[in-house]
Amino acid sequence: MSAILSADDLNDFISPGVACIKPVETLPALPQSALPEHEVFRDDGPTNTAADTAQISLTDCLACSGCVTSAEAVLVSLQSHAEVLRALDAGPGLDLSSRPTNSSSCSSHVPPPLLYVASISPQARANLAATCGPGVTEQQAGFMLEHLFSGPSGLRAGGAYNNGFTWMVDTNAARDATLVLGADEVLSAPSSVGAAKPRPLLTSSCPGWVCYAEKTHPHVLGCLSKVKSPQALTGTLFKTTLSRMLNISADRIWHVAVMPCFDKKLEASREELMDGAWDDTKSSAGSKGVRDVDCVITSKEVLMLAESRGIDFFSLPKTSLEEQRMPFPDPILDRFFFPLSQLRHRTRPPAAAGSSGGNLYFILQSVLAQNPGATLHTVRGRNIDVVEYAIIADGEETPLFKAARYYGFRNIQNLVRRLRPARPSRLPGGRPIGSARRGGASGAGAGLDFAYVEVMACPGGCTNGGGQVKADDEIILARRQADSRAEANGAKLGPLEQKAWLADIDEAYFSADEDDITGNVTAEDQNGALYGDEVDGISPSYVRNTLTHWARITGISLDKLVYTTYREVVSEVGKSTAPGNKKKGADAAEHVVQLASKIGGGW
């Protein structure tokens, strides 16, 4: 196990299959009766479980708790706070006061200077605000992060070259774009409004869910939204714009993202999210290129990053560094990333939007805006993480639009079963077997009449991500010894205390400060409020115009910039004939343990 993630942190994941963990932990063979109840198989049945080899990579290691817990140390060893420090100490940073070019005057022994940029998710800020204690807002936690990454009292105060991050942006900027693009994708689809949609569009911003679908349920890949997640879109925005406008190659821009989830490390490593996907010179040469997001660290690792440099995160100033910020090279994108000098966050979503970005909520509000007089009806499912929605026009009985929310892997399993294609009967004239019998139609998803389903792996949403600081972490117990919910002796807290802690994070996530909006607010600062088409505080016209401008200044097709693809992943774990797998048996396990030992983890 890694030193940062334990099995206790994973509260709702599918039990591992023997093929996933046996080569690593060298467990004895289990009798058939003792196999895990929820073992993960592909749709075409179980694969060979005589696992004598193991080759774990970043693109084939998640989707069940066995993979998360046994390979997480490998993930963190490649993307961790230590990697951030290594990158900062790799050489002198890029000096933007001089005109940077791709031509290098450095010797072959000196690496070219890097430009360091960072993006922060609102869920991570909310978690750190709750960690700081009562009275600290999400906005203030964001200011503390600014000082850590960019301020003179943060990372710049130490290291070999006193490097820091030139720009640190809120991923809510890209979130606005993904919400608009996602709504366009859903509402432009045939039969999305006014009739049942046989194949609902599924959210794709959760990498744990995407990996699970790619490995075990390839039949749903055609239903996944093609829009990039806010993390991925921010990375593409950074690397395309800065490389073009500063005339430097993408590999000289080093981007770290602070996220609530370990699975986001996996997303950053996807081949589809490397610059080979948008740089024609690299794709034509057969190169995958460099990542749009070079490293992902979690909220918990932020505290480890500060501690590694001897910085007390909780004593960092809670005021903005706005006056010291260098303007982004393009003024239109500067206003997009930094909409107000006083307001550092976009429109805050209501509690009804959930803590995962509000994809479903924005689509529902878009449909309601297009159909005046229509009403939204909500039906809770078998548990709090399953909710169904229907928009019904005035005087009508048939819904105009139906959607749903499925959070947590146990609920996701039920969803993918209902989306499974019907299998033809082996009997002559027999009825199809599977979802078609329930829906009375044919094809995948025939039993579902939703146009859109928001799917997230974590119960409760992204504020409950595995990389967040938890209620029973030592840092929380040490800072809240006087609190009735904390045990000074470090005892394991119960479910009620954990639930109360998550409520504190959600409160920080949803709450807005009264002084967030101050000063003279212009129409430009309001991100196109005068466009007259705002939906939930976001102007789709403003967002579309900004994206069009982005594509124009980079000279890249917008489709390449904002959309991604998915592919079926056939895991070779547990197969002795895995092509290219030269490490077998104990050698493979030893190789993985060696990787894990780089960060002091292991099993």
VORO-869099 format. One line per field, with one value per residue (C-alpha): chain; residue number from 0; x, y negated, z. Coordinates in steps of 0.1 Angstrom, whole numbers, plus 2048, in hexadecimal, padded with zeros to 3 digits. Layout:
unit = [A; ...];
pos = [NUM; ...];
px = [X; ...];
py = [Y; ...];
pz = [Z; ...];
% end
This chain:
unit = [A; A; A; A; A; A; A; A; A; A; A; A; A; A; A; A; A; A; A; A; A; A; A; A; A; A; A; A; A; A; A; A; A; A; A; A; A; A; A; A; A; A; A; A; A; A; A; A; A; A; A; A; A; A; A; A; A; A; A; A; A; A; A; A; A; A; A; A; A; A; A; A; A; A; A; A; A; A; A; A; A; A; A; A; A; A; A; A; A; A; A; A; A; A; A; A; A; A; A; A; A; A; A; A; A; A; A; A; A; A; A; A; A; A; A; A; A; A; A; A; A; A; A; A; A; A; A; A; A; A; A; A; A; A; A; A; A; A; A; A; A; A; A; A; A; A; A; A; A; A; A; A; A; A; A; A; A; A; A; A; A; A; A; A; A; A; A; A; A; A; A; A; A; A; A; A; A; A; A; A; A; A; A; A; A; A; A; A; A; A; A; A; A; A; A; A; A; A; A; A; A; A; A; A; A; A; A; A; A; A; A; A; A; A; A; A; A; A; A; A; A; A; A; A; A; A; A; A; A; A; A; A; A; A; A; A; A; A; A; A; A; A; A; A; A; A; A; A; A; A; A; A; A; A; A; A; A; A; A; A; A; A; A; A; A; A; A; A; A; A; A; A; A; A; A; A; A; A; A; A; A; A; A; A; A; A; A; A; A; A; A; A; A; A; A; A; A; A; A; A; A; A; A; A; A; A; A; A; A; A; A; A; A; A; A; A; A; A; A; A; A; A; A; A; A; A; A; A; A; A; A; A; A; A; A; A; A; A; A; A; A; A; A; A; A; A; A; A; A; A; A; A; A; A; A; A; A; A; A; A; A; A; A; A; A; A; A; A; A; A; A; A; A; A; A; A; A; A; A; A; A; A; A; A; A; A; A; A; A; A; A; A; A; A; A; A; A; A; A; A; A; A; A; A; A; A; A; A; A; A; A; A; A; A; A; A; A; A; A; A; A; A; A; A; A; A; A; A; A; A; A; A; A; A; A; A; A; A; A; A; A; A; A; A; A; A; A; A; A; A; A; A; A; A; A; A; A; A; A; A; A; A; A; A; A; A; A; A; A; A; A; A; A; A; A; A; A; A; A; A; A; A; A; A; A; A; A; A; A; A; A; A; A; A; A; A; A; A; A; A; A; A; A; A; A; A; A; A; A; A; A; A; A; A; A; A; A; A; A; A; A; A; A; A; A; A; A; A; A; A; A; A; A; A; A; A; A; A; A; A; A; A; A; A; A; A; A; A; A; A; A; A; A; A; A; A; A; A; A; A; A; A; A; A; A; A; A; A; A; A; A; A; A; A; A; A; A; A; A; A; A; A; A; A; A; A; A; A; A; A; A; A; A; A; A; A; A; A; A; A; A; A; A];
pos = [0; 1; 2; 3; 4; 5; 6; 7; 8; 9; 10; 11; 12; 13; 14; 15; 16; 17; 18; 19; 20; 21; 22; 23; 24; 25; 26; 27; 28; 29; 30; 31; 32; 33; 34; 35; 36; 37; 38; 39; 40; 41; 42; 43; 44; 45; 46; 47; 48; 49; 50; 51; 52; 53; 54; 55; 56; 57; 58; 59; 60; 61; 62; 63; 64; 65; 66; 67; 68; 69; 70; 71; 72; 73; 74; 75; 76; 77; 78; 79; 80; 81; 82; 83; 84; 85; 86; 87; 88; 89; 90; 91; 92; 93; 94; 95; 96; 97; 98; 99; 100; 101; 102; 103; 104; 105; 106; 107; 108; 109; 110; 111; 112; 113; 114; 115; 116; 117; 118; 119; 120; 121; 122; 123; 124; 125; 126; 127; 128; 129; 130; 131; 132; 133; 134; 135; 136; 137; 138; 139; 140; 141; 142; 143; 144; 145; 146; 147; 148; 149; 150; 151; 152; 153; 154; 155; 156; 157; 158; 159; 160; 161; 162; 163; 164; 165; 166; 167; 168; 169; 170; 171; 172; 173; 174; 175; 176; 177; 178; 179; 180; 181; 182; 183; 184; 185; 186; 187; 188; 189; 190; 191; 192; 193; 194; 195; 196; 197; 198; 199; 200; 201; 202; 203; 204; 205; 206; 207; 208; 209; 210; 211; 212; 213; 214; 215; 216; 217; 218; 219; 220; 221; 222; 223; 224; 225; 226; 227; 228; 229; 230; 231; 232; 233; 234; 235; 236; 237; 238; 239; 240; 241; 242; 243; 244; 245; 246; 247; 248; 249; 250; 251; 252; 253; 254; 255; 256; 257; 258; 259; 260; 261; 262; 263; 264; 265; 266; 267; 268; 269; 270; 271; 272; 273; 274; 275; 276; 277; 278; 279; 280; 281; 282; 283; 284; 285; 286; 287; 288; 289; 290; 291; 292; 293; 294; 295; 296; 297; 298; 299; 300; 301; 302; 303; 304; 305; 306; 307; 308; 309; 310; 311; 312; 313; 314; 315; 316; 317; 318; 319; 320; 321; 322; 323; 324; 325; 326; 327; 328; 329; 330; 331; 332; 333; 334; 335; 336; 337; 338; 339; 340; 341; 342; 343; 344; 345; 346; 347; 348; 349; 350; 351; 352; 353; 354; 355; 356; 357; 358; 359; 360; 361; 362; 363; 364; 365; 366; 367; 368; 369; 370; 371; 372; 373; 374; 375; 376; 377; 378; 379; 380; 381; 382; 383; 384; 385; 386; 387; 388; 389; 390; 391; 392; 393; 394; 395; 396; 397; 398; 399; 400; 401; 402; 403; 404; 405; 406; 407; 408; 409; 410; 411; 412; 413; 414; 415; 416; 417; 418; 419; 420; 421; 422; 423; 424; 425; 426; 427; 428; 429; 430; 431; 432; 433; 434; 435; 436; 437; 438; 439; 440; 441; 442; 443; 444; 445; 446; 447; 448; 449; 450; 451; 452; 453; 454; 455; 456; 457; 458; 459; 460; 461; 462; 463; 464; 465; 466; 467; 468; 469; 470; 471; 472; 473; 474; 475; 476; 477; 478; 479; 480; 481; 482; 483; 484; 485; 486; 487; 488; 489; 490; 491; 492; 493; 494; 495; 496; 497; 498; 499; 500; 501; 502; 503; 504; 505; 506; 507; 508; 509; 510; 511; 512; 513; 514; 515; 516; 517; 518; 519; 520; 521; 522; 523; 524; 525; 526; 527; 528; 529; 530; 531; 532; 533; 534; 535; 536; 537; 538; 539; 540; 541; 542; 543; 544; 545; 546; 547; 548; 549; 550; 551; 552; 553; 554; 555; 556; 557; 558; 559; 560; 561; 562; 563; 564; 565; 566; 567; 568; 569; 570; 571; 572; 573; 574; 575; 576; 577; 578; 579; 580; 581; 582; 583; 584; 585; 586; 587; 588; 589; 590; 591; 592; 593; 594; 595; 596; 597; 598; 599; 600; 601; 602];
px = [800; 80B; 812; 7F7; 7DA; 7CC; 7B0; 79C; 79B; 787; 764; 751; 765; 760; 773; 792; 796; 7B0; 7C2; 7C8; 7D9; 7E7; 807; 80E; 806; 80E; 7EE; 7E6; 7CC; 7A8; 78E; 771; 75A; 771; 773; 768; 743; 747; 764; 768; 767; 763; 741; 74C; 753; 771; 794; 7AF; 7B5; 7D5; 7E9; 80E; 818; 811; 818; 808; 808; 7F7; 7DF; 7D4; 7D2; 7B1; 78C; 78B; 798; 7B2; 7C2; 7BF; 7CF; 7EA; 7F6; 7EF; 813; 81F; 807; 813; 838; 833; 81C; 820; 82B; 84F; 84C; 841; 860; 876; 868; 86D; 891; 899; 8A8; 8A2; 87E; 874; 879; 85C; 86B; 881; 872; 873; 879; 87D; 8A1; 8B6; 8D6; 8DC; 8F5; 8E9; 8F0; 8D8; 8B3; 89F; 88C; 869; 849; 836; 810; 7F6; 7D0; 7BB; 799; 77E; 779; 79E; 79B; 77C; 78D; 7AB; 793; 782; 7A5; 7AF; 791; 772; 772; 788; 776; 77D; 788; 7A1; 7AF; 7B4; 7C8; 7DD; 7E4; 7EE; 808; 814; 819; 820; 828; 849; 841; 839; 84C; 861; 871; 884; 891; 8B0; 8A4; 888; 86F; 84A; 82B; 825; 7FF; 7E7; 7C3; 7A2; 796; 773; 77D; 77F; 761; 74C; 758; 751; 72E; 725; 735; 725; 702; 708; 711; 6F2; 6D9; 6E5; 6E2; 6C4; 6A6; 6B7; 699; 675; 67A; 68B; 6B0; 6B9; 6DE; 6E3; 702; 718; 72F; 754; 765; 76B; 78A; 782; 761; 771; 78C; 772; 75D; 77B; 787; 766; 749; 755; 731; 72B; 749; 734; 71D; 73A; 73B; 758; 75E; 77E; 77D; 785; 7A8; 7B0; 7A1; 7B5; 7D5; 7CD; 7C6; 7E7; 7FD; 7EE; 7EB; 80C; 820; 812; 813; 835; 844; 850; 84A; 82F; 849; 857; 835; 832; 80E; 803; 7DF; 7D2; 7B4; 79F; 7A4; 7C0; 7B0; 7B8; 7DC; 7D0; 7BD; 7DC; 7EF; 7D7; 7E5; 7C7; 7CF; 7F3; 7FD; 800; 7DA; 7DA; 7FD; 7FD; 822; 825; 807; 814; 835; 825; 82E; 816; 826; 826; 809; 7F2; 7F3; 815; 80D; 7EF; 7F0; 7D3; 7C8; 7DA; 7FA; 7F9; 7FF; 81C; 82A; 82A; 839; 855; 860; 85C; 83E; 821; 803; 7EB; 7FF; 7FF; 7EE; 7C9; 7CA; 7CD; 7ED; 7D9; 7EE; 80D; 7FE; 80E; 7F3; 7EC; 7FA; 7D8; 7C1; 7A1; 7AD; 7BA; 796; 78A; 7A2; 7A1; 77E; 782; 79F; 78A; 776; 78C; 770; 755; 730; 72C; 715; 6F7; 6F5; 6DD; 6FA; 70E; 733; 740; 73E; 719; 718; 6F5; 6E8; 6F4; 6E4; 6C3; 6C4; 6CB; 6AD; 697; 6A4; 69A; 677; 667; 64B; 65A; 660; 67B; 670; 689; 686; 69F; 6AB; 6B3; 6CE; 6D9; 6F2; 6D7; 6C0; 6AA; 69E; 682; 679; 654; 644; 626; 606; 61A; 61E; 63B; 65D; 670; 691; 69C; 6BD; 6CD; 6EA; 6FD; 719; 72E; 739; 71D; 703; 719; 717; 6F1; 6F3; 70A; 6F5; 6D8; 6ED; 6FA; 6F0; 6D7; 6E4; 6D2; 6C1; 6D0; 6AD; 69C; 683; 68E; 68C; 6AD; 6BD; 6C7; 6BD; 6A6; 68E; 68A; 687; 672; 68A; 6AC; 6CF; 6E4; 6D2; 6B0; 6A4; 6AE; 69D; 6B6; 6C6; 6E3; 6F1; 70B; 722; 73C; 750; 751; 731; 726; 73B; 75D; 760; 762; 780; 79A; 7B6; 7A4; 7AE; 797; 788; 79E; 7BF; 7D9; 7DA; 7B4; 7B6; 7D3; 7C2; 7A0; 7A8; 78F; 773; 75A; 75C; 782; 794; 7B5; 7C2; 7BF; 7A3; 790; 772; 750; 73A; 727; 747; 753; 731; 734; 757; 74A; 72E; 749; 75A; 739; 731; 752; 74C; 729; 72D; 735; 744; 731; 74F; 757; 74A; 757; 762; 757; 74B; 74B; 739; 75A; 761; 73F; 74A; 731; 713; 706; 703; 6E1; 6E2; 6EE; 6E6; 6EE; 705; 718; 715; 717; 71D; 73A; 74A; 745; 755; 772; 778; 776; 790; 7A6; 7A5; 7AD; 7CC; 7DA; 7D1; 7C3; 7A0; 789; 77E; 7A2; 7A5; 785; 77C; 78D; 788; 786; 791; 78A; 7A6; 7AD; 7C0; 7DD; 7E0; 7E0; 7E8; 808; 80A; 807; 819; 838; 837; 85A; 856; 845; 839; 84E; 863; 845; 83A; 85D; 85E; 83E; 84A; 86A; 855; 841; 85F; 869; 850; 853; 834; 833; 81F];
py = [800; 7DD; 7C6; 7AE; 7C4; 7E1; 7F9; 7E6; 7C8; 7DC; 7DD; 7E8; 7FB; 81D; 839; 843; 861; 87A; 873; 84F; 854; 877; 870; 852; 860; 884; 890; 8B5; 8C2; 8BE; 8D9; 8D3; 8CC; 8B1; 89C; 878; 872; 855; 860; 84A; 85C; 850; 854; 873; 885; 88C; 88D; 8A5; 8A2; 8B6; 896; 89C; 87A; 856; 837; 818; 7F7; 7D6; 7DD; 7FF; 7FF; 7F1; 7FB; 810; 80C; 827; 813; 7F2; 7FF; 815; 7FE; 7DC; 7DB; 7DD; 7C1; 7AA; 7B2; 7A5; 788; 77B; 75C; 76A; 767; 742; 73B; 74E; 739; 718; 722; 72E; 70D; 6E8; 6DE; 6CC; 6A6; 696; 673; 67D; 68A; 6B0; 6C5; 6E9; 6E3; 6EE; 6DD; 6F6; 711; 735; 73C; 720; 726; 70A; 6F4; 6FE; 6E9; 6F5; 6F3; 701; 707; 70C; 71D; 70E; 72F; 72F; 70B; 714; 732; 71D; 701; 71B; 728; 705; 704; 6EF; 6CC; 6D4; 6D2; 6E3; 6C2; 6BD; 6E0; 6D7; 6B8; 6CE; 6E5; 6C7; 6BD; 6E1; 6E5; 6C2; 6AB; 6A1; 6B4; 6D4; 6EB; 6CE; 6CA; 6EA; 704; 703; 6E7; 6D6; 6E0; 6DB; 6DC; 6BF; 6C4; 6D7; 6D9; 6E6; 704; 6F5; 6E0; 700; 70E; 6F2; 6FD; 722; 71A; 707; 721; 73D; 72D; 727; 74C; 758; 740; 743; 769; 777; 77D; 76E; 758; 762; 787; 7A5; 7A8; 7CD; 7C7; 7AC; 797; 79E; 786; 78D; 775; 790; 7A4; 7C1; 7C6; 7C3; 7DC; 7F4; 7F1; 7F5; 815; 827; 818; 80D; 80D; 7EB; 7D9; 7CD; 7BC; 7A8; 783; 778; 757; 755; 752; 730; 73D; 749; 72A; 713; 726; 722; 6FD; 6F8; 70B; 700; 6DB; 6D7; 6EB; 6D6; 6B4; 6B8; 6CB; 6E8; 70D; 71E; 733; 713; 70B; 720; 722; 730; 734; 736; 74E; 760; 782; 79B; 7A6; 784; 790; 7AB; 792; 77D; 79B; 7A3; 7A3; 791; 774; 76E; 753; 76D; 76B; 746; 741; 74D; 74D; 766; 77B; 77E; 789; 7A4; 793; 793; 773; 765; 763; 746; 74B; 756; 75E; 761; 75D; 760; 74A; 761; 75E; 738; 73A; 752; 73A; 71D; 733; 73F; 71B; 713; 6FD; 6FB; 6FB; 6F0; 6D0; 6C5; 6A3; 6A5; 687; 685; 682; 673; 653; 668; 67D; 67C; 676; 694; 690; 68D; 673; 685; 6A5; 691; 685; 6A8; 6B6; 698; 688; 66E; 661; 665; 683; 6A2; 6BB; 6C0; 6C2; 6DA; 6F7; 6FD; 71C; 72B; 72C; 744; 742; 750; 732; 730; 740; 74E; 730; 718; 72E; 72F; 709; 706; 71A; 706; 6E6; 6F2; 6FD; 6E1; 6EE; 711; 71F; 736; 755; 769; 78D; 79B; 7BE; 7DB; 7C6; 7A2; 7A7; 7B0; 794; 792; 772; 76A; 749; 747; 72C; 71A; 72F; 74C; 76F; 77C; 76E; 757; 762; 77D; 781; 791; 791; 7B1; 7AD; 7C9; 7EA; 7FE; 7E8; 7E7; 80D; 80B; 7F0; 803; 823; 80F; 803; 825; 82F; 84B; 86D; 882; 8A1; 8C2; 8D0; 8CC; 8B0; 8A9; 886; 872; 875; 856; 832; 834; 84A; 830; 813; 823; 817; 820; 813; 808; 7F3; 7FC; 7FF; 7DB; 7BC; 7A3; 78A; 784; 795; 785; 7A1; 79D; 7B9; 7A9; 7AA; 786; 778; 769; 759; 77D; 785; 79E; 784; 76C; 767; 77E; 778; 792; 786; 77D; 759; 755; 767; 752; 731; 73A; 74B; 735; 73D; 756; 769; 76E; 787; 77B; 79E; 7A2; 7BD; 7C6; 7AF; 7BD; 7B8; 79B; 787; 78F; 783; 763; 75D; 761; 748; 72F; 733; 72F; 710; 700; 70B; 6FC; 6DD; 6BB; 69E; 67E; 66B; 681; 667; 644; 626; 61B; 638; 633; 646; 656; 660; 671; 689; 67D; 677; 65F; 67C; 681; 6A7; 6B0; 6D2; 6D7; 6B9; 6C5; 6B5; 6D1; 6B6; 6A7; 6CA; 6D4; 6B3; 6B8; 6DB; 6D0; 6B5; 6CF; 6E5; 6C7; 6BC; 6DF; 6E9; 70A; 718; 713; 738; 742; 72B; 733; 757; 778; 79D; 7BE; 7E1; 804; 810; 835; 83C; 854; 858; 87C; 889; 89C; 895; 86F; 861; 84D; 857; 863; 862; 881; 88C; 880; 86A; 855; 851; 847; 82D; 81D; 81D; 80C; 7F0; 7ED; 7EA; 7CA; 7B8; 7CD; 7E2; 807; 823];
pz = [800; 7FA; 817; 80B; 802; 816; 811; 82B; 813; 7F9; 805; 7E6; 7CC; 7BC; 7CD; 7B9; 7A3; 7AB; 78A; 795; 7B6; 7B7; 7A4; 7BA; 7DC; 7D3; 7E4; 7E6; 7CE; 7DA; 7D9; 7C1; 7DF; 7EC; 7CD; 7D1; 7CE; 7B7; 7A1; 783; 761; 73D; 72E; 71B; 73B; 753; 745; 74F; 775; 775; 77B; 778; 76A; 772; 75E; 76D; 75B; 75F; 743; 750; 776; 784; 783; 7A3; 7C6; 7C1; 7A6; 7B8; 7D8; 7CA; 7AD; 7BE; 7CA; 7A6; 79D; 7B8; 7B2; 78E; 797; 7BB; 7CE; 7CB; 7A5; 7A9; 7BD; 7A4; 787; 79A; 7A1; 77E; 773; 772; 769; 749; 74C; 73B; 73E; 720; 6FF; 701; 6E2; 6D9; 6CF; 6ED; 6F6; 712; 70F; 70A; 72F; 73B; 737; 726; 740; 748; 74D; 76B; 76C; 783; 784; 7A4; 7A7; 7BD; 7CF; 7DA; 7E6; 7FA; 80A; 814; 821; 838; 842; 84D; 864; 86A; 85B; 83E; 81D; 7FC; 7ED; 80A; 805; 7E0; 7EB; 801; 7E4; 7CF; 7E9; 7EB; 7C5; 7BA; 7D8; 7E6; 807; 7F5; 7DE; 7D0; 7F2; 7EF; 7D6; 7C0; 7AA; 7BE; 7A3; 7A6; 791; 779; 775; 78C; 77F; 78B; 778; 77B; 75C; 747; 75A; 74B; 729; 72F; 73C; 71C; 705; 718; 716; 6F0; 6EC; 6FE; 6F0; 6CC; 6CC; 6BA; 6D0; 6EE; 6F6; 6F1; 6ED; 6FE; 6F6; 6F1; 6FA; 715; 715; 733; 746; 73F; 757; 771; 767; 77F; 76E; 74B; 753; 761; 741; 72A; 73C; 745; 731; 70E; 703; 715; 705; 6E9; 703; 714; 70F; 6F9; 70B; 71F; 744; 754; 75E; 73A; 72A; 740; 737; 712; 716; 728; 710; 6EF; 6F7; 709; 6F0; 6D3; 6E3; 6F4; 6D8; 6EE; 6EA; 6FF; 712; 722; 732; 752; 75F; 781; 78A; 7AE; 7AF; 7C9; 7B9; 7B3; 793; 784; 782; 76B; 756; 751; 744; 728; 705; 6F9; 70F; 702; 6EA; 6CE; 6CD; 6C3; 6B5; 691; 68E; 6AA; 6A0; 67C; 689; 69E; 6BF; 6DD; 6E9; 70C; 725; 726; 74C; 757; 77B; 792; 7B7; 7D0; 7EC; 805; 7F0; 7F1; 816; 810; 7F6; 80E; 82A; 813; 80F; 834; 82D; 846; 82E; 849; 850; 82B; 825; 81C; 805; 7DF; 7CB; 7AF; 7AD; 7A8; 78C; 76A; 74F; 739; 716; 706; 715; 70C; 71C; 739; 740; 73C; 756; 76D; 769; 785; 798; 7B8; 7AE; 7AA; 7A6; 78C; 794; 7B1; 7AA; 7C1; 7D7; 7BD; 7A4; 7B9; 7C1; 7A0; 78A; 783; 760; 764; 776; 75A; 73F; 752; 756; 731; 728; 73F; 730; 70D; 719; 72D; 744; 747; 769; 778; 78A; 7A0; 7AC; 7C4; 7BC; 7D4; 7E5; 7E8; 7CB; 7B1; 7A6; 787; 777; 75F; 74E; 746; 731; 73E; 738; 72A; 739; 725; 731; 719; 728; 740; 752; 770; 788; 792; 7AB; 7BA; 7AA; 7B9; 7A7; 788; 785; 784; 769; 752; 756; 748; 72C; 722; 6FF; 6FB; 6F2; 6D8; 6E5; 6DB; 6D6; 6B5; 6B8; 6DB; 6EA; 6EF; 711; 724; 724; 705; 719; 734; 71C; 701; 6E6; 6D9; 6DC; 6F9; 712; 705; 729; 731; 724; 732; 71B; 733; 752; 769; 774; 790; 7A1; 7C4; 7D9; 7E1; 7C4; 7BF; 7E1; 7EE; 7D8; 7E4; 7E4; 7FC; 820; 835; 857; 867; 858; 872; 867; 86E; 88F; 89A; 890; 89F; 8C0; 8D1; 8B9; 8C4; 8A3; 8A6; 8BC; 8CB; 8CD; 8A7; 8A9; 88A; 885; 87E; 860; 870; 875; 852; 845; 859; 84B; 827; 830; 83B; 819; 806; 81A; 810; 7EC; 7E9; 7FF; 7F0; 802; 804; 7F9; 7DB; 7C3; 7CA; 7B6; 794; 780; 75B; 740; 736; 75A; 75C; 740; 727; 73D; 722; 70A; 719; 718; 73B; 749; 76D; 76C; 74D; 72B; 710; 6F5; 708; 70E; 6E9; 6DD; 6F5; 6E8; 6C4; 6CC; 6DC; 6BD; 6A7; 6BA; 6BC; 699; 6A5; 69D; 6BB; 6B8; 6BF; 6DD; 6F0; 6E8; 6F1; 6E9; 6FB; 6F3; 6FF; 716; 716; 736; 733; 759; 763; 740; 73D; 717; 71B; 6FC; 705; 729; 732; 757; 765; 787; 7A4; 78D; 783; 7A7; 7B1; 795; 7A2; 7C6; 7BB; 7AA; 7CA; 7E0; 7CF; 7E5; 804; 7FD; 7F6; 804];
% end
